[in-house]
Amino acid sequence: MSGRVRVLVHGASGRMGMTLLRLAADREDLCVCAAVSGRPPKQRVIDGVPYFGASELAGVPAFDVAVDFSLPGGFDALLALCLKRRAALVSGTTGLDDAQRAALESAGGSIPVLWASNFSLGVAVLQDLVARAAAVLSGWDCDIVESHHTRKLDAPSGTALTLGEAAAGQGATPHYASIRAGDIVGEHLVQFTSHGERIELVHRATNRDIFANGALHVAARLAGRNPGHYAIADVLSVDAA
Ligand SMILES: NC(=O)c1ccc[n+]([C@@H]2O[C@H](COP(=O)([O-])OP(=O)(O)OC[C@H]3O[C@@H](n4cnc5c(N)ncnc54)[C@H](OP(=O)(O)O)[C@@H]3O)[C@@H](O)[C@H]2O)c1
């Protein structure tokens, strides 16, 4: 796209939303043109960005891509808006139900969409390592332990489920455990256990910036693409396009 990509941040008042807004302000490839939260905002404009509540979604200005880190309750309305406006959607919202996953899948026929349970480079590498370990450790127990802050609503985390899919794709049967404690940003331990030995693969996120930077990077590259269902690797691999 020529010029700055216009981004709508959905879930703007949340932990991820605020991180996205802070990091987007330093980027030259995009600008935030609207910030949407669940509840109506106390302040209508902050640093030049207009704020909206979920009930005011229809009135947001034109945008090229929505970056969504909110809760499942707001997802359907955002997806409908992106379809109506022919805008791209990047979503990291976890805990979507089957109907929402199906709606996202079919939206790929009309607009570019990208959902990922985790936007960090480290977890992408962990996913690859888990698949490789599961492929050779046939018959070993596979356990995934995820830890997050006490205000996280869904369990197991979306990332744990993605890691489990990587293991299951190679024949393992993953079991999950979830810990909710303090202010943990996100930790995932994938453990392969046999008799007398154990392999542990761990990723620890200590800062939300890794997820927000990944999502903004992807959003700037997804806007203006052909309709389709994209993965992070697809967008990065066509970086020069
Ligand atoms: N994929 C990844 O890499 C990744 C990384 C971290 C987190 N996440 C996921 O991102 C999501 C947000 O996490 P968080 O920690 O930022 O959560 P959070 O702090 O609880 O923030 C949630 C945000 O969603 C808004 N919201 C709630 N209902 C809404 C609705 N109906 N319409 C529009 N907005 C609505 C909230 O607005 P109000 O404050 O007004 O209610 C708030 O801005 C979660 O699903 C989490 O699992 C994904």
The ligand as an SDF file (V2000), in Angstrom:
LIG
                    3D

 48 52  0  0  0  0  0  0  0  0999 V2000
   -2.1840  -13.7320   20.2540 N   0  0  0  0  0  0  0  0  0  0  0  0
   -1.3260  -13.1760   21.1210 C   0  0  0  0  0  0  0  0  0  0  0  0
   -0.1140  -13.0660   20.8470 O   0  0  0  0  0  0  0  0  0  0  0  0
   -1.8770  -12.6590   22.4290 C   0  0  0  0  0  0  0  0  0  0  0  0
   -1.0250  -12.0940   23.3920 C   0  0  0  0  0  0  0  0  0  0  0  0
   -1.5920  -11.5630   24.5480 C   0  0  0  0  0  0  0  0  0  0  0  0
   -2.9690  -11.6020   24.7240 C   0  0  0  0  0  0  0  0  0  0  0  0
   -3.7610  -12.1920   23.7920 N   0  0  0  0  0  0  0  0  0  0  0  0
   -5.2220  -12.1930   23.8860 C   0  0  0  0  0  0  0  0  0  0  0  0
   -5.6600  -10.8710   23.6050 O   0  0  0  0  0  0  0  0  0  0  0  0
   -6.8980  -10.6330   24.2740 C   0  0  0  0  0  0  0  0  0  0  0  0
   -6.7910   -9.3540   25.1100 C   0  0  0  0  0  0  0  0  0  0  0  0
   -5.8640   -9.5610   26.1580 O   0  0  0  0  0  0  0  0  0  0  0  0
   -5.6280   -8.4290   27.2510 P   0  0  0  0  0  0  0  0  0  0  0  0
   -4.7420   -9.0260   28.2680 O   0  0  0  0  0  0  0  0  0  0  0  0
   -5.2710   -7.1300   26.6000 O   0  0  0  0  0  0  0  0  0  0  0  0
   -7.1360   -8.3090   27.8420 O   0  0  0  0  0  0  0  0  0  0  0  0
   -7.7760   -7.1370   28.6940 P   0  0  0  0  0  0  0  0  0  0  0  0
   -6.7290   -6.3300   29.3700 O   0  0  0  0  0  0  0  0  0  0  0  0
   -8.8510   -7.7720   29.5240 O   0  0  0  0  0  0  0  0  0  0  0  0
   -8.4690   -6.1830   27.6070 O   0  0  0  0  0  0  0  0  0  0  0  0
   -9.6440   -6.5590   26.9090 C   0  0  0  0  0  0  0  0  0  0  0  0
  -10.0530   -5.4200   25.9930 C   0  0  0  0  0  0  0  0  0  0  0  0
  -11.1770   -5.8340   25.2240 O   0  0  0  0  0  0  0  0  0  0  0  0
  -12.1860   -4.8370   25.3450 C   0  0  0  0  0  0  0  0  0  0  0  0
  -13.5070   -5.3980   25.1530 N   0  0  0  0  0  0  0  0  0  0  0  0
  -14.2330   -6.1880   26.0070 C   0  0  0  0  0  0  0  0  0  0  0  0
  -15.4230   -6.4720   25.4560 N   0  0  0  0  0  0  0  0  0  0  0  0
  -15.4570   -5.8480   24.2360 C   0  0  0  0  0  0  0  0  0  0  0  0
  -16.4140   -5.7330   23.2020 C   0  0  0  0  0  0  0  0  0  0  0  0
  -17.6170   -6.3330   23.2870 N   0  0  0  0  0  0  0  0  0  0  0  0
  -16.1050   -5.0080   22.0900 N   0  0  0  0  0  0  0  0  0  0  0  0
  -14.9070   -4.3900   21.9990 C   0  0  0  0  0  0  0  0  0  0  0  0
  -13.9490   -4.4440   22.9450 N   0  0  0  0  0  0  0  0  0  0  0  0
  -14.2310   -5.1800   24.0490 C   0  0  0  0  0  0  0  0  0  0  0  0
  -11.9860   -4.2770   26.7280 C   0  0  0  0  0  0  0  0  0  0  0  0
  -12.6520   -3.0110   26.8380 O   0  0  0  0  0  0  0  0  0  0  0  0
  -13.2460   -2.5500   28.3020 P   0  0  0  0  0  0  0  0  0  0  0  0
  -12.0350   -2.3130   29.1560 O   0  0  0  0  0  0  0  0  0  0  0  0
  -13.9760   -1.2830   28.0140 O   0  0  0  0  0  0  0  0  0  0  0  0
  -14.1140   -3.6670   28.7880 O   0  0  0  0  0  0  0  0  0  0  0  0
  -10.4650   -4.1470   26.7350 C   0  0  0  0  0  0  0  0  0  0  0  0
  -10.0800   -3.0180   25.9750 O   0  0  0  0  0  0  0  0  0  0  0  0
   -7.1820  -11.9090   25.0880 C   0  0  0  0  0  0  0  0  0  0  0  0
   -8.0410  -12.7390   24.3290 O   0  0  0  0  0  0  0  0  0  0  0  0
   -5.8110  -12.5370   25.2450 C   0  0  0  0  0  0  0  0  0  0  0  0
   -5.8690  -13.9280   25.4410 O   0  0  0  0  0  0  0  0  0  0  0  0
   -3.2390  -12.7000   22.6510 C   0  0  0  0  0  0  0  0  0  0  0  0
  1  2  1  0
  2  3  2  0
  2  4  1  0
  4  5  1  0
  4 48  2  0
  5  6  2  0
  6  7  1  0
  7  8  2  0
  8  9  1  0
  8 48  1  0
  9 10  1  0
  9 46  1  0
 10 11  1  0
 11 12  1  0
 11 44  1  0
 12 13  1  0
 13 14  1  0
 14 15  2  0
 14 16  1  0
 14 17  1  0
 17 18  1  0
 18 19  2  0
 18 20  1  0
 18 21  1  0
 21 22  1  0
 22 23  1  0
 23 24  1  0
 23 42  1  0
 24 25  1  0
 25 26  1  0
 25 36  1  0
 26 27  1  0
 26 35  1  0
 27 28  2  0
 28 29  1  0
 29 30  1  0
 29 35  2  0
 30 31  1  0
 30 32  2  0
 32 33  1  0
 33 34  2  0
 34 35  1  0
 36 37  1  0
 36 42  1  0
 37 38  1  0
 38 39  2  0
 38 40  1  0
 38 41  1  0
 42 43  1  0
 44 45  1  0
 44 46  1  0
 46 47  1  0
M  CHG  2   8   1  16  -1
M  END
$$$$
